[in-house]
Amino acid sequence: MPSAAPVAIVVDHLVGAALGVGRVDGVHVVPRPARRAHGLDADAVLDALDDAGPQALVLALPPWVHPPSAPLPALARVTDRELLWLPARLPAAAWAVRVIAYWARSSARGDLTRRAQVLMGLVDARAVPLPRRQWGEDGPCVPAVGPRALARWCDCAWAQCDRCPGGGLHAVGCASCGHRPLPA
């Protein structure tokens, strides 16, 4: 992978907790709300987005699956940050964030985005010709290849969305707008 300036990543506290102890370098976590028991605090989301910078990549849980996380993708769009939808299950989302954070240390921005778009679909795509392994004790079944080889595979598997500038894995759909299926 070519050397590039690291890209900051923003996630919510649910994904941050799933990442585990020590978290991951370059990942900004929107903290758990202190004032209320449910839902993200908009001020905390804006603070995390400001800390990460205008070029941050926001990786969000789908609000139709995790309604309390809705302020993160909404404010990412309003502040013109790039937004990608994470897999709905927390262990799968945490795995995806770990891999993307690894790539974010040295990938060019466009390459990182395309790779991340494909990666989002890999967790649920069973027909993908990659060896698989379980990630963690109760985690998802994920590709059993290293992050560098996986990056090259994602570069080859990316398909352009016909509805937005994004894309993703053909059989799964666009990680930016959710359109399914992508053209072959």
Secondary structure, DSSP 8 states (H G I E B T S, - for coil): --------EEEEHHHHHHH-TT--TTEEEE---SS-SSS--HHHHHHHHHHH-TT-EEEE--TTT-GGGTHHHHHHHHTT-EEEE--SSHHHHHHHHHHHHHHHTTS-HHHHHHHHHHHHHHTT-TTSSS-EEE-SSS--EEE-S-HHHHHHHHHHHEEE-SSSS-EEETTTEETTT--SS---
